[in-house]
Amino acid sequence: MNMIKRDSENHRLWTIATLLVVLIGGALVAVATINEVAAQSEPVTGNFELGDGVNPTVPGTADLLGNSLQAGPDWNDLFDANRQPLDVYDKTGGLASNGVPDFLDAFGPLRNRRDAAFLLDDISAGSGIDQTVYLSPGAIGAGSVDAAYDLGNAYAYTMFNEAMDYVLYTGLERLAPGVGRIEMEFNQELFAIGAAGVIQGSRTEGDLLVGAEYTGAALTAIHLSKWTLVNQETSEFQWVPVESLPINPNDPAEQCNAGGTICALCNSASVDGGAWQNYGSDGGPIQDLGPDSFMELGINLSSELGVHTYQNFYKKRFVSMQVTTFDTAVTPAAQDYSLGSFIRAARLAGN
């Protein structure tokens, strides 16, 4: 079944159903209640399995495997061993493959406004050749990179919660822990690698930059910035800071801001790397991810950025995901790079 066509049909049916509800007497109160909740925004917890959710005082709470004690999917519930969208359930929730990714068929309502991305970085670990190492600002090519700045897999999942807030979950692996900074950029337009390895693409109002700071190999802060028009006369855009979340490196549990709209955690003990292939500090295959090599977070975008809503989803949703590592111990310098796209948004964008 053509997924885009099916999404369009679902959107049309959902719209008709919504109009019928509004026309029914008494339903106007329910609609007003939904709008009020959406305006308040909801935390990121309860829709995706950030951490193990069982005992947050145990080190290594960041993990990739699904847990029946938690609501929502985990990374291993979204992607298979080939890093493709998992297709185990049909649209009724039964155990039957139907050609539609489970991130659409399972895990609750509002299916036509979900998406997912999986990024695979070719591995060097300082001893081989990586094709996406920074050679100069904005240009990548073949080279080697230290394991502490070497990206492995990265992934993302976007969805709307019951309050109609647009929520982003993302995670990434690197080959070894280390100091420095990792930047995850989420764009509403397609990015690509062009001739001579030049990174090509245009940023849009409301794009998101997530900076993860590492000190002594431990995650110590998360910074959010929004691509924003700062000068109307010159049409100048810049990354404008939105919020920062300090992370206590001595607390391996999930840590959130006061409103629960940003939550992050890192694995302080080894965890199962999921169904797909993972890589260790020597570039060889491993099953378990070592301490401080896996990080995941959730962000309520409707609350934090204020430009992503249920109503404008098809105009403002993310299409591309870029990840860059930086060595900040001596001289700030970009090291490794990975680029990928959200599955459904990229198809509609012509990818």
Secondary structure, DSSP 8 states (H G I E B T S, - for coil): --HHHHHHHHHHHHHHHHHHHHHSTTHHHHHHHHHHHHHH---STTSS--S-SS-TTSS-----S--TTSSS--HHHHB-TTSSB---B-TTS-B---SS-HHHHSSSS-GGG-EEEEEE----TTTS-EEEEEEETTEEEEE---GGG-EEEEEEEEEE-TT-BEEEEEEEEESS--SEEEEEEEESS--EE-GGGBEE----TT-EEEEEEEETTEEEEEEEEEEEEEETTTTEEEEEEEEEEE--TT--S-EE-TTSSEEEEE-SS-EE--SS-EE-TTS-EESEE-TTSEEEEEEEHHHHTS--BSTTHHHH---EEEEEEEE-SSS-EEEEEEEEE-HHHHHHTT-
